[in-house]
Amino acid sequence: MLRPMKETTAKKRTWAEPYKIKMVELLRMTTREERLEAIRGAGYNTFLTRSRDVYIDLLTDSGTSAMSDRQWAGMMLGDEAYSGSENFYNLESVVQEYYGYKYLVPTHQGRGAEHLMSQILIKDGDHVPGNMYFTTTRLHQELAGGKFVDVIVDEAHDSASHFPFKGNVDLAKLDALVQEVGADRVPYLSLEGNVNMAGGQPFSMANLRELRAYCDKHGIPIMLDATRTIENAWFIREREEGYADKSVREILREICDMTDGCTMSAKKDALVNIGGFFCCNDDDVFRKAQNLVVVYEGLHTYGGLAGRDMEAMAQGIREATTEEHMAARVGQVYYLGRKLEDAGIPIVEPIGSHAIFIDARRFLPHIDQDDYPAQALAAEFFIEAGIRTMERGNVSAGRDPVTGENRHPKLELVRLTIPRRVYTQAHMDVVAEAVADVYARRDEIRGLKMVYEPEYLRFFQARFEPLS
Ligand SMILES: *Cc1c(COP(=O)(O)O)cnc(C)c1O
């Protein structure tokens, strides 16, 4: 059975960091006027603000981790050879050991791997089921001629549901798709660990086992988005019956062993500032990926990375899979989440591993979804205290390619993403105080209108103006 959430990350005393600080990065403090001018200049889009105007940067946990002294030492061991770099072989053996796949193709980051996999596996008119979309993943599926079909459990779309495995696939939804289009039009099941867009929510091992059996029956491979699967493994240990005594490493292997390959953004779990990879067990898929990577990323032994980047990644995987790291990582996110809950802020439950998601619909019920409440709220947090967050709602979801209408996702969220090993508990206190201050004046906040809309992944570069 589920163990009470309070225990999950604090088995000993507290979640204190398993490291000490050796070097610090100084921050520039700004005034409210400076921040107002900055957000206006950025078209009310936090992606367009400058890092120098930010005090606490919760935009993303992607590539923002603090590397360890050992990772930096690894950077000095970079073998910058065009071909056959020693660091590639180190990375390959670490990935084979920790993730367990047979073949590795490095890429410059996650979307490079998604590009290769989509082009190789998807044919025009295919349907790709997945446990909720991710922006770049779905785009690459569509660019390869596929159509993404959401088969995540309904609980994932309900921000108030406390279901512990909101990342699970609903087998009935998957089966309905397979019955409708036929298994031969389903090139693979796209399975994401700790589903980002659902709030960092895990799938369970029981669900994966059922999926494996179903997919075996229908000849459908399971391709894992391994980006945050170490964090998924942690939650399985904390929440799922039968896993309390297993290590994060063992659970990670068990997950990977039940899937046929993966794409990975190493900028998340793996504690590096740049990097990614594609893995598979199939000889033919591997040969195709090795060939295609040369076209888009670089030779198959560096895939767009420097030798030193691969060395830092190999060491990052070793560190990320330790129990101490994960306890502090998730512990810090829970610390902030509980503070916000105590202040009465509407957040997605249960708290995920990498971020706190504030429910902008419940925070700003007076703003219509087409006036982009989450976008407006993210701008307010920046103005209030220089806290940079990101919209995950109507802007991120984009337009339906057929109707051209906004997709109007059920979840209209602001993501407060915690970089790994970067901020202190006092920074988390400042964030909680600032969010509570904005909540106290929420009635004054107005919606936004979009005045510039780029064609692809519009949330990155769209510009807005406040509604009068
Ligand atoms: C970040 C991310 C990606 C894309 O990876 P990049 O390294 O940003 O290209 C894919 N899937 C998930 C779940 C992610 O969080």
The ligand as an SDF file (V2000), in Angstrom:
LIG
                    3D

 15 15  0  0  0  0  0  0  0  0999 V2000
   13.3220   18.3570  -22.1430 C   0  0  0  0  0  0  0  0  0  0  0  0
   12.5360   17.2040  -22.6110 C   0  0  0  0  0  0  0  0  0  0  0  0
   12.6680   16.6930  -23.9050 C   0  0  0  0  0  0  0  0  0  0  0  0
   13.5330   17.3800  -24.9590 C   0  0  0  0  0  0  0  0  0  0  0  0
   14.8470   17.4090  -24.5980 O   0  0  0  0  0  0  0  0  0  0  0  0
   15.8390   18.6440  -24.9720 P   0  0  0  0  0  0  0  0  0  0  0  0
   17.1150   18.2330  -24.3540 O   0  0  0  0  0  0  0  0  0  0  0  0
   15.2520   19.8920  -24.3990 O   0  0  0  0  0  0  0  0  0  0  0  0
   15.9060   18.7080  -26.4630 O   0  0  0  0  0  0  0  0  0  0  0  0
   11.9500   15.5730  -24.2450 C   0  0  0  0  0  0  0  0  0  0  0  0
   11.1220   14.9770  -23.3600 N   0  0  0  0  0  0  0  0  0  0  0  0
   10.9580   15.4440  -22.1190 C   0  0  0  0  0  0  0  0  0  0  0  0
   10.0360   14.7620  -21.2010 C   0  0  0  0  0  0  0  0  0  0  0  0
   11.6390   16.5750  -21.7020 C   0  0  0  0  0  0  0  0  0  0  0  0
   11.4420   17.0550  -20.4690 O   0  0  0  0  0  0  0  0  0  0  0  0
  1  2  1  0
  2  3  1  0
  2 14  2  0
  3  4  1  0
  3 10  2  0
  4  5  1  0
  5  6  1  0
  6  7  2  0
  6  8  1  0
  6  9  1  0
 10 11  1  0
 11 12  2  0
 12 13  1  0
 12 14  1  0
 14 15  1  0
M  END
$$$$
